[in-house]
Amino acid sequence: MYGLEAKPIHLRMGIMEKSRDKALELALEALERIATHEKECGERWTEAMIELRELKLATRSHAQRWEKLAWMVIGTVTTTVIAAWVALIFN
């Protein structure tokens, strides 16, 4: 009637088991992909942390150099200003 066909219960159960097996297979594949993704992300995170640590050390080293240079410039300018001031006063 109306092109509908009633299938016996044992045929419907077979289809349900196949779809259940397919769902289980897809779920296992998803779990494998998630595990692979987490492993890759963990490796990238470790690499990023190492890079940040090295960058921190390099930045600290450069900051110390620039601080020394800044004090040298401040000392030179101060000495020059004092020398010019003394020269103006005693001439």
C-alpha positions in Angstrom: 0.0 0.0 0.0 1.4 3.4 -1.0 4.8 1.9 -1.9 5.5 1.1 1.8 6.9 -2.2 2.6 6.9 -3.8 6.0 10.2 -5.6 6.7 10.5 -8.4 9.1 11.9 -7.6 12.5 15.1 -9.7 12.0 16.0 -7.6 8.9 15.4 -4.4 10.8 17.6 -5.6 13.7 20.4 -6.4 11.2 20.3 -2.9 9.9 20.3 -1.5 13.4 23.3 -3.6 14.3 25.2 -2.4 11.2 24.4 1.2 12.0 25.5 0.6 15.6 28.8 -0.9 14.4 29.3 2.0 12.0 28.7 4.5 14.9 31.1 2.6 17.1 33.7 2.6 14.3 33.3 6.4 13.8 33.6 7.0 17.5 36.8 5.0 17.7 38.2 6.9 14.8 37.3 10.2 16.4 39.0 9.1 19.6 42.2 8.2 17.7 42.1 11.6 15.9 41.6 13.4 19.2 44.5 11.5 20.8 46.7 12.4 17.8 45.7 16.0 18.0 46.4 16.2 21.7 49.8 14.7 21.2 50.7 17.2 18.5 49.4 20.1 20.5 51.4 19.0 23.5 54.5 18.9 21.5 53.8 22.3 20.0 53.1 23.7 23.5 56.4 22.3 24.8 58.3 23.9 21.8 56.5 27.2 22.4 57.4 27.2 26.1 61.1 26.5 25.3 61.1 29.3 22.8 59.5 31.7 25.3 62.1 30.7 27.9 64.9 31.4 25.5 63.4 34.7 24.4 63.1 35.7 28.1 66.8 35.0 28.7 67.8 36.9 25.5 65.6 39.9 26.4 67.1 40.0 29.9 70.6 39.9 28.4 69.9 42.7 26.0 68.2 44.8 28.7 71.4 44.6 30.8 73.5 45.7 27.8 71.2 48.6 27.1 71.1 49.7 30.7 74.9 49.8 30.7 74.9 51.9 27.6 72.2 54.2 29.0 74.3 54.8 32.1 77.3 55.5 30.0 75.4 58.1 27.9 74.0 59.7 31.1 77.4 59.9 32.7 79.0 61.4 29.5 76.3 64.0 29.1 76.4 64.9 32.8 80.2 65.2 32.7 80.0 67.3 29.6 77.4 69.6 31.1 79.5 70.1 34.3 82.7 70.7 32.3 80.9 73.3 30.1 79.4 75.0 33.2 82.8 75.1 35.0 84.4 76.5 31.8 81.8 79.2 31.6 82.2 80.2 35.3 86.0 80.3 35.4 86.6 82.0 32.0 
